[in-house]
């Protein structure tokens, strides 16, 4: 009995399903079998009829093998790629990219002979591209393979206002060895901070990846490129400054290594030029942001005139900065008489020359400084107080919460 050959139509396949033409089911008729007709499977257009820029070109053959594949862009450039060992698939060697029109043609051979398929695909054309800067909370770029303290806070700073939920989905943090999960906290529509519930474990390798390329981050806004950086957590350096004792106890991996008398903020406020200035060392958990052997400290930089009677302008040695609004642990020989008993500073933690020099050499970015039993408002996140925020409140700062 004669068998009718089915005609083959071009087919399309997506990430989650197939829509392929030329499907010829196997039908047994007595002792005979219907020959299988090859099918060619092409990518399924995404929503809106466009492929993702991140997608990789791919053509598959079902019930047959591919003989030729042509994947050419609007400029006549052929997409580089290659066949699998069994020639049942062909895969491009690079992502499709933004703003392209591709013409695809393929031939496959099956039991009934050759079949062909062709299609034209476009990829999304963004209105605007945005990049991201991967930083620590000192606002500097993370140093690849750099070493940071156990209080490291990761920061993703976007060039443009983004859809926070979409951007957060593109941000991935992994640890080796595996560590308890952390969470992102959005300060605004461009800046997200990440930390775990508790300080990092020494020796942990942390990788921050921003998989932005091809990601839709707003109306017409897409990610410019991917970013990735890996850092290492160093020894656990934790300094505890207690205003009840006027001492700073410094611990390394849980062991007390030095006790330093200090003089902290004198307390109170003053109205200067219509602004309320605080002279407290705010209670909370600080992290070391940076350090300089000599810093020119000028009270007029935060609204306190040098000639106000409370102002100052002088070079300060061995200065370790722990807040964005200018709180330091630093050397000040002139207040050694007060260190250990009386608070006389404008907010910084004054130390003796010997202690300040030692702490300068000891401290690293990301080290912890806990300030306890002082007055004034708690340290705010804009000052660098990421760790001062209670964990449940931090989790609620996620765009995906």
Secondary structure, 3 states (H helix, E strand, C coil): CCCCCCCCCCCEECCCCEECCCCCCCCEECCEECCCCCEEECECCCHHHEECCCCEEEEEEECCEEEEEEEECCCCCECCEEECCCCCEEEEEEECCCCCEEEEEEEEEECCEEEEEEEEEEECCCCEEECEEEEECCCCECCCCCEECCCCCEEEEECCCCCHHHHHHCEEEEEECCCCCEEEEECCCCEEEEEECCCCCCCCEEEEEECCECCEEECCEEECCCEEEEEEECCCEEEEEECCCCEEEEEECCEEEEEEECECECCCEEEECCEEEECCCCCEEEECCEEEEEEEEEHHHHCCCHHHCCCCEEEEEEEEECCCCCCEEEECHHHCCCCCCCCCECCCEEECHHHHHHHHHHCCCCCEEEEECCCCCCCCHHHCCHHHCCHHHHHHCCCCC
